[in-house]
Amino acid sequence: MASVKLEGITKRYEDVTAVDDMNLEIEDGEFVTFVGPSGCGKSTTMETIAGLTLPTEGTIEIGGRDVTDLPPKNRGISMVFQNIALFPHMDVYDNISFGLRLRKYDQEEVDRRVEEAADIVQLEGMMDRMPKEMSGGQRQRVAIARAIVRNPDAFLMDEPLANLDAELRVHMRTQLQRLHRELDTTIIYVTHDQAQAMTMSDRIAVINGGVLQQVAPPLECYNEPANRFVAGFIGSPAMNFLEGEATEGGFDSQYTQIDFDPETHGVTSGQDITAGVRPEDVFLEADARKATSPTKAFDAVVDVLEPMGKEMNAYLLFDRDVEASAEGRGEGQLLINLAPDTDIAEGDDIRIVMDRENVHLFDRASGDAITHSLE
Amino acid sequence: MSATDPPGGEPADEADPTAEMVEQAGLDEPDLDRGVIEAWAAKMITNPDRAYRATFYVATIFFLVTTLFPFYWLFVVAVTPRNNLSEVGVVLPAGFNPAAFIEIFTTLPFHRYVFNSFLIATIATVAVLLVGSLAGYVFGRLRFRGRNAMLLLVLVTSFFPPAAFFIPLNRLFNTNIDVLRPLISAGSLYNTPYAIFIPLSAIFLPLSIFILMTFYSQIPDGLEDAARVEGTTRIGALFRVIVPLSAPGVATAGVLTFISVYNEYFFSSLMTDGRPGNWAPMLEGILRFQGEFEVLYNLMAAASIIAVLPVAILVVVAQEKIVSGLTTGAVKE
């Protein structure tokens, strides 16, 4: 068990910067998830921690020890890979004990540890199977057993659930959380799936374009996103964004006006700003009392309804003239969550309100958050 | 072989007009008296499978005869008694005297020659696989500036005819090098196994590099990364994970190198003085059976057959490995 510290990590390939000046401290026993779109540098960051890639600049400390120039085997880490990476020519026992045997543990110790690890991931009685004879979930469990058997200081997991089917993925997600609770070891987890990041982590590190955007507990990333990228990336369905301008009396866009006092929220009149509101913070006018602080009502047209069972997604247009984009999230469009039994139909004219308490404002030029509530 | 295999799906609409044509011909000329060849040809047209099968057997038999008959004839020569050597039969030997298979070991220590060759070929194979693995790893799995240029250079060295290297190497190996004195009594490499396996390893190395490079480049990066995180160095990952998973490629490169070195003529005949104690290879042993006044063809033939055995055994063993490696890969991938 150990803390992990990244200081000014930069990784440049010939003409691209994959990771740019990353500073991050992960505490002992913490479960931190690197999340971001594909190609954002999260895997590269993990590879530099593992030692599979050397950073162009910066230092890495694991457990207070500078490991920047150490080979992977001397860093006290273990890793679970996206493509599982079991050695196909070895059976389960040999796969799990590979690292122990390399470190010349005596046979009894190896047997004991392998049995213990196999017990944790429920692999008893499969010791002489070959990887190819096992299902995806079993192989993943072998990979996890191989990672935990050495009692490493930190686990690195690079999209370990990406190649599993949906049902198994949810199951393994719970397993991993239980594993973290049992072992109480530092886990660094990489995923592009914000749902995995939200559910499992102590803290999320959101990365985009090689730059760390925000490091915070999941709910903080959700409720107080540091910038527009985080706001749009965390949460599903994603936040609605309205492009507009700050005025004397609040926010003014082509379709909506929201009243607030610019001064108390650090906005100057005339500033280009983007308002963000999550689908669950928009209500029908009839339900306005559900909002803590409803804005005044706007006209909208129901474009498409998506009943999801426990809720219903409604894609709205502010105006019948708005051209609906394919994703339904363009300018002049709004996605809201409604109760599944709401009595509306596609094509209806409706009136909606937003909950002022949960309207976020972002500076349009920098993307930085200005406020997370207009109360 | 595939050309002689009967094609699986002969299109039905093609068979129909042929049958019709034959029927038509039968109707137009009902009492045509066909010759043997014409009748045979007509049968082939109506039933193309027969033609394919016939060609298959002809080709197979031709192949087997051209490959195996020389062996058989070697045997015929070997058992021909010494007095009848001027009139060796083609199919049946002129007399039968298998004593040649024993004489080769009594008149000359032929086993020593075979042992020399076997040892030289084994050392060369190990050296080529070791160096070839390292080079194959670097060329197959790492990206670096100048990779293609270096690969081309490796390829170019294999373009030179081995004879081009002979004169300088022979001079070099005949030079007394004082540093080598404690290791080799004369201080020069001439009359040592090094004089044969060093140049031959170098000559056969490029081919092995290319074979191994291709195999090693196909092993997923994740496996190597996993091995390195688990506790190996890059070289450890190469020999514990990448090489075992490339077993068919390693076996191929190894067998090719072994056979080439074992059978090699040019350097083998010129880099020693031909005495078995001076590491002269198997080939020299065979040539030693021709004396000043007499060429003992029966002994040469017997020696040739004995000399083939180690390679034949190796190929049979390795072939099983290659095939099993290939099929496990096919089933398990």
Chai-1 contact restraints between the chains, C-beta under 6 A:
chainA,res_idxA,chainB,res_idxB,connection_type,confidence,min_distance_angstrom,max_distance_angstrom,comment,restraint_id
A,A50,B,V229,contact,1.0,0.0,6.0,A-B,restraint_1
A,L52,B,D225,contact,1.0,0.0,6.0,A-B,restraint_2
A,P72,B,R228,contact,1.0,0.0,6.0,A-B,restraint_3
A,P72,B,V229,contact,1.0,0.0,6.0,A-B,restraint_4
A,K73,B,G231,contact,1.0,0.0,6.0,A-B,restraint_5
A,M79,B,V229,contact,1.0,0.0,6.0,A-B,restraint_6
A,F81,B,G222,contact,1.0,0.0,6.0,A-B,restraint_7
A,N83,B,G222,contact,1.0,0.0,6.0,A-B,restraint_8
A,A85,B,G222,contact,1.0,0.0,6.0,A-B,restraint_9
A,A85,B,L223,contact,1.0,0.0,6.0,A-B,restraint_10
A,A85,B,A226,contact,1.0,0.0,6.0,A-B,restraint_11
A,F87,B,V241,contact,1.0,0.0,6.0,A-B,restraint_12
A,H89,B,P244,contact,1.0,0.0,6.0,A-B,restraint_13
A,H89,B,L245,contact,1.0,0.0,6.0,A-B,restraint_14
A,F98,B,E230,contact,1.0,0.0,6.0,A-B,restraint_15
A,G99,B,E230,contact,1.0,0.0,6.0,A-B,restraint_16
A,G99,B,G231,contact,1.0,0.0,6.0,A-B,restraint_17
A,L102,B,G231,contact,1.0,0.0,6.0,A-B,restraint_18
A,R103,B,G231,contact,1.0,0.0,6.0,A-B,restraint_19
A,K132,B,K332,contact,1.0,0.0,6.0,A-B,restraint_20
